[in-house]
């Protein structure tokens, strides 16, 4: 066996993420995050049924070979945001709700 099964998880507390545009808002608080994962060592039959149904419905492309990835210049969420959205400035005013 080249790898072992595992279950993992972590929680994090962090400052507001930049795309939330809350850095200059004066709103106190932190971001909380929680992630759970486990390694699939078999095939599709190891994917929990509820997850499998959701992927079949919303992202059937995930069942094929990947066509992107780090070697294809794909950016993570933060990198994409930083490349496409101007930095928040001290004079930023949040648009009124519609």
C-alpha positions, 0 to 999 in steps of 0.5 A: 500500500503506497498510502494510508487512510486518514481523517483530518480536520482543522480550524482557523481564526484569522483577520478578515480576508481581503475580498470581504472588504472589511479591513477599513470598515471598523467592524471588529471581528475575526474570520472562523473556518473549519475543514474536514477531509479524508483520503479516498484510497479506492475509487468513486465508490468510496465517495460519500453518496451525498457528495457523489450525487452533488458532484454528478449534478453540479460538476460532472466535469470533475470525473474526467482527467484534470485540464488545469492545475499548478502547471497550467497557471491556475491561481488560488482564490487569494492570488486571483483576487489580488490580481484582479481587484484593486486594493482597499484604501482607507477612503473606501466606502461600502456601496449602499445595499440595493 
